[in-house]
Amino acid sequence: MIDYDKYRVGFLNRQTILLLLTNGVKSDVFLKLQQEYIKELEEQVDPDDKIFDTLPCGYSLYSTKELIKDCHENKIEVQNEPFVKAVVETLKVRAFVNLKQKANILVRDSVRVFGVLDEYGILNHGEIYLCISPSNGKDSQDYKIIEIDKVIVTKNPCLYLGDIRVLKAVRNKQTEKHFKHLINCIVFSSKCPRPHTNEIAASDLDGDMYFIGWNPLLIPPKIARPMSYRALKTEDKSATNEDIINFFVEFSNNDQLGKIDNAHLSCCRSKNACQ
């Protein structure tokens, strides 16, 4: 196990922005969100409540960030500690670097969570269930079940127009009864002719993290059909050492996501320059 469900605010990135632009979202929307995010970063001085959502961090600083958050929640005064001030400044610098290099823009009406399957067969095709809790279940008063007709769902990497899906977040008696323990994760329908997870960049439920956004400004007026991602047929036999070695070699040779991402970005920039 490498991680667990917890509340994470959503951030746009270059790939998501490019796909949303191509699907009809206006560029002014992203400029507006970027300006709001920059203003919010500039106003962050002390580690108050908002800082834990506004400033992203990787695994290297996650434990430190959680420690400061726990101190704040337990009324331990740490604002004037030099170490804490240095951590806050480091997080701010990292946020600006990510904004410049990766276009990571904070979106308040969004989350990044893991996915699970509706094993009860409650959700219909095109429906999801999502309950969020910024306190990760510690405060029962901050539970919020998202109920809205259109939300965007995607994951990274996402390079094809159809890798962004528009689904419906539902809430009813059945979902509240069977999914009340599922906090900060997205529940996908099991009644689909083709799994929505597969439609989203051929993802699955083995630890992929999904971006779910319900800001109405980010809902595209059109959406492309998902690409057909066909998996290779597997043989029903015991794996030998030779099979394991061949798989590792093939996986290493085909692990080109970084190169594909850079080529995709370069192609998009070239088209924009021509226009």
C-alpha positions as CSV (number, residue, x, y, z in Angstrom):
1,M,0.0,0.0,0.0
2,I,1.5,3.3,-1.1
3,D,-1.2,5.8,0.0
4,Y,-4.7,6.1,1.4
5,D,-7.8,8.2,0.8
6,K,-7.4,11.7,2.1
7,Y,-8.6,15.1,1.2
8,R,-6.6,16.8,-1.6
9,V,-7.7,19.9,-3.3
10,G,-7.6,19.8,-7.1
11,F,-5.0,21.5,-9.3
12,L,-5.1,22.0,-13.0
13,N,-2.0,21.3,-15.1
14,R,-0.8,21.7,-18.7
15,Q,-2.5,18.6,-20.0
16,T,-5.9,19.2,-18.4
17,I,-5.9,22.8,-19.5
18,L,-5.1,21.9,-23.1
19,L,-7.8,19.4,-23.2
20,L,-10.4,21.7,-21.7
21,L,-9.4,24.5,-24.0
22,T,-9.8,22.2,-27.0
23,N,-13.2,21.0,-25.7
24,G,-14.5,24.6,-25.7
25,V,-13.6,26.1,-22.3
26,K,-12.6,29.8,-22.7
27,S,-9.0,30.8,-22.0
28,D,-10.3,33.7,-19.9
29,V,-11.5,31.1,-17.3
30,F,-7.9,29.8,-16.7
31,L,-6.5,33.3,-16.6
32,K,-9.1,34.2,-14.0
33,L,-8.4,31.1,-11.9
34,Q,-4.6,31.8,-12.2
35,Q,-4.9,35.4,-11.0
36,E,-7.0,34.3,-8.0
37,Y,-4.5,31.6,-7.1
38,I,-1.5,34.0,-7.4
39,K,-3.4,36.5,-5.1
40,E,-4.1,33.8,-2.6
41,L,-0.4,32.7,-2.6
42,E,0.8,36.3,-2.1
43,E,-1.5,36.7,0.9
44,Q,-0.2,33.6,2.6
45,V,2.1,34.8,5.4
46,D,1.3,32.7,8.5
47,P,0.2,29.0,8.7
48,D,-3.5,29.6,9.0
49,D,-6.3,27.3,8.0
50,K,-6.1,28.0,4.3
51,I,-2.5,27.4,3.9
52,F,-2.8,23.6,4.1
53,D,-5.0,23.5,1.0
54,T,-3.4,26.4,-1.0
55,L,0.2,25.2,-0.9
56,P,0.8,21.9,-2.5
57,C,3.7,19.7,-1.5
58,G,5.2,16.4,-2.5
59,Y,6.1,13.5,-0.2
60,S,9.3,15.1,0.9
61,L,7.5,17.8,2.8
62,Y,4.2,16.1,3.5
63,S,5.0,14.9,7.0
64,T,6.3,18.3,8.0
65,K,3.2,20.0,6.6
66,E,0.9,17.6,8.5
67,L,2.9,18.2,11.7
68,I,2.4,22.0,11.4
69,K,-1.3,21.4,10.6
70,D,-1.8,19.3,13.7
71,C,-0.1,21.9,15.8
72,H,-2.5,24.5,14.4
73,E,-5.6,22.4,15.0
74,N,-4.5,21.7,18.6
75,K,-4.0,25.5,19.3
76,I,-0.3,25.2,19.6
77,E,1.3,28.5,18.6
78,V,3.9,27.9,16.0
79,Q,3.4,30.9,13.7
80,N,6.5,32.7,15.0
81,E,8.8,29.7,14.9
82,P,11.7,30.2,12.4
83,F,11.5,26.6,11.2
84,V,7.7,27.0,10.5
85,K,8.2,30.2,8.7
86,A,10.9,28.6,6.6
87,V,8.6,25.7,5.7
88,V,5.8,28.0,4.7
89,E,8.2,30.0,2.5
90,T,9.5,26.8,0.9
91,L,6.0,25.7,0.1
92,K,5.1,29.1,-1.4
93,V,8.2,29.0,-3.6
94,R,7.4,25.5,-4.7
95,A,3.8,26.5,-5.5
96,F,5.0,29.4,-7.8
97,V,7.6,27.1,-9.4
98,N,4.8,24.5,-10.1
99,L,2.6,27.3,-11.5
100,K,5.3,28.5,-13.8
101,Q,6.6,25.1,-15.0
102,K,3.5,22.9,-14.9
103,A,0.6,25.4,-14.9
104,N,-0.6,23.9,-11.5
105,I,-3.6,26.2,-10.8
106,L,-5.7,25.7,-7.7
107,V,-9.4,25.0,-8.2
108,R,-11.4,25.3,-5.1
109,D,-14.4,23.3,-6.3
110,S,-12.4,20.2,-7.0
111,V,-10.5,17.3,-5.4
112,R,-7.9,14.6,-6.3
113,V,-8.9,11.3,-4.9
114,F,-8.6,7.5,-5.5
115,G,-11.5,5.6,-7.1
116,V,-13.5,2.5,-6.1
117,L,-16.2,0.5,-7.8
118,D,-19.9,0.4,-6.9
119,E,-20.2,-3.2,-5.8
120,Y,-23.9,-2.8,-4.9
121,G,-25.0,-1.8,-8.5
122,I,-26.7,1.4,-7.2
123,L,-25.1,3.9,-9.7
124,N,-26.3,4.0,-13.3
125,H,-24.2,4.5,-16.3
126,G,-22.8,8.1,-16.3
127,E,-23.2,8.5,-12.5
128,I,-20.7,8.8,-9.7
129,Y,-20.8,9.2,-5.9
130,L,-18.4,11.6,-4.1
131,C,-18.4,12.6,-0.4
132,I,-15.6,14.9,0.7
133,S,-14.3,15.8,4.2
134,P,-11.5,18.4,4.6
135,S,-10.8,17.0,8.1
136,N,-10.6,13.4,6.7
137,G,-13.5,12.3,8.8
138,K,-12.3,13.9,12.1
139,D,-15.1,16.5,12.0
140,S,-18.5,15.0,11.1
141,Q,-19.8,18.5,10.4
142,D,-17.6,19.1,7.4
143,Y,-18.9,16.1,5.4
144,K,-20.2,17.3,2.0
145,I,-21.8,15.0,-0.6
146,I,-21.4,16.4,-4.1
147,E,-24.8,16.4,-5.9
148,I,-24.6,18.1,-9.3
149,D,-25.6,17.2,-12.8
150,K,-22.2,17.9,-14.4
151,V,-18.7,17.2,-13.1
152,I,-15.5,16.7,-15.0
153,V,-13.5,13.6,-14.2
154,T,-10.0,12.9,-15.5
155,K,-6.5,11.7,-14.5
156,N,-2.9,12.3,-15.4
157,P,-1.5,11.7,-17.9
158,C,-4.3,12.7,-20.2
159,L,-3.4,13.4,-23.8
160,Y,-6.6,12.6,-25.8
161,L,-9.7,14.9,-25.9
162,G,-11.9,12.1,-24.7
163,D,-9.8,11.4,-21.6
164,I,-12.0,14.1,-19.9
165,R,-15.4,12.8,-19.0
166,V,-18.5,14.7,-17.9
167,L,-20.5,12.7,-15.4
168,K,-23.3,13.2,-12.9
169,A,-22.7,13.2,-9.1
170,V,-25.7,11.8,-7.4
171,R,-27.1,11.4,-3.9
172,N,-30.0,9.3,-2.8
173,K,-31.1,7.1,0.1
174,Q,-29.3,4.1,-1.4
175,T,-26.0,5.9,-1.8
176,E,-26.2,7.3,1.7
177,K,-26.9,3.9,3.1
178,H,-24.2,1.9,1.4
179,F,-21.5,4.5,0.7
180,K,-21.6,6.5,4.0
181,H,-18.1,5.1,4.9
182,L,-16.6,6.1,1.6
183,I,-15.0,9.5,2.3
184,N,-12.7,11.4,-0.1
185,C,-12.9,8.8,-2.9
186,I,-14.9,8.6,-6.1
187,V,-17.3,5.7,-6.6
188,F,-17.8,4.6,-10.2
189,S,-20.8,2.8,-11.6
190,S,-20.5,-0.9,-12.3
191,K,-23.4,-0.9,-14.9
192,C,-21.4,0.7,-17.7
193,P,-21.1,-1.1,-21.1
194,R,-17.5,0.1,-20.8
195,P,-16.0,1.2,-17.5
196,H,-15.7,5.0,-17.2
197,T,-12.3,4.4,-15.7
198,N,-11.1,2.8,-18.9
199,E,-12.6,5.7,-20.9
200,I,-10.3,8.0,-18.9
201,A,-6.9,7.4,-20.3
202,A,-7.2,3.6,-19.9
203,S,-7.1,4.0,-16.1
204,D,-8.2,1.5,-13.5
205,L,-8.8,1.1,-9.8
206,D,-5.4,-0.1,-8.7
207,G,-4.3,3.2,-7.2
208,D,-4.9,5.8,-10.0
209,M,-5.8,9.2,-8.7
210,Y,-8.7,11.2,-10.3
211,F,-9.3,14.9,-10.7
212,I,-13.0,15.7,-10.1
213,G,-14.1,19.3,-10.6
214,W,-17.5,20.9,-10.3
215,N,-16.7,24.5,-11.0
216,P,-19.3,25.4,-13.6
217,L,-16.7,27.5,-15.5
218,L,-14.7,24.4,-16.2
219,I,-17.5,22.2,-17.6
220,P,-16.8,22.0,-21.4
221,P,-19.7,22.7,-23.8
222,K,-18.6,19.6,-25.8
223,I,-16.8,16.4,-25.1
224,A,-15.1,14.0,-27.5
225,R,-15.7,10.3,-27.6
226,P,-13.2,8.3,-25.5
227,M,-10.4,6.6,-27.3
228,S,-10.5,2.8,-27.6
229,Y,-7.9,1.4,-25.3
230,R,-7.5,-2.3,-25.9
231,A,-5.4,-4.3,-23.7
232,L,-3.2,-7.2,-25.0
233,K,-4.6,-10.6,-24.5
234,T,-3.0,-12.5,-21.6
235,E,-2.3,-16.2,-21.4
236,D,-3.8,-18.2,-18.5
237,K,-0.6,-19.9,-17.3
238,S,1.9,-19.7,-14.5
239,A,4.6,-17.0,-14.9
240,T,8.1,-18.3,-15.3
241,N,11.3,-16.4,-14.6
242,E,11.7,-15.9,-18.3
243,D,8.2,-14.4,-18.5
244,I,9.0,-12.0,-15.7
245,I,12.3,-10.9,-17.3
246,N,10.6,-10.4,-20.7
247,F,7.8,-8.3,-19.1
248,F,10.4,-6.1,-17.3
249,V,12.3,-5.5,-20.5
250,E,9.2,-4.7,-22.5
251,F,7.9,-2.4,-19.8
252,S,11.2,-0.5,-19.6
253,N,11.3,-0.1,-23.4
254,N,7.7,1.2,-23.5
255,D,8.0,3.5,-20.5
256,Q,8.0,6.7,-22.6
257,L,5.4,8.8,-20.8
258,G,7.9,11.7,-20.2
259,K,8.9,11.8,-23.9
260,I,5.3,11.6,-25.0
261,D,4.3,14.4,-22.6
262,N,7.0,16.7,-23.9
263,A,6.2,15.9,-27.5
264,H,2.5,16.5,-26.9
265,L,3.3,19.9,-25.3
266,S,5.7,20.9,-28.1
267,C,3.1,19.9,-30.8
268,C,0.4,22.1,-29.0
269,R,2.8,25.0,-28.8
270,S,3.6,24.7,-32.5
271,K,-0.1,24.7,-33.5
272,N,-0.7,27.8,-31.3
273,A,2.2,29.6,-32.9
274,C,0.9,28.8,-36.4
275,Q,-2.5,30.2,-35.5
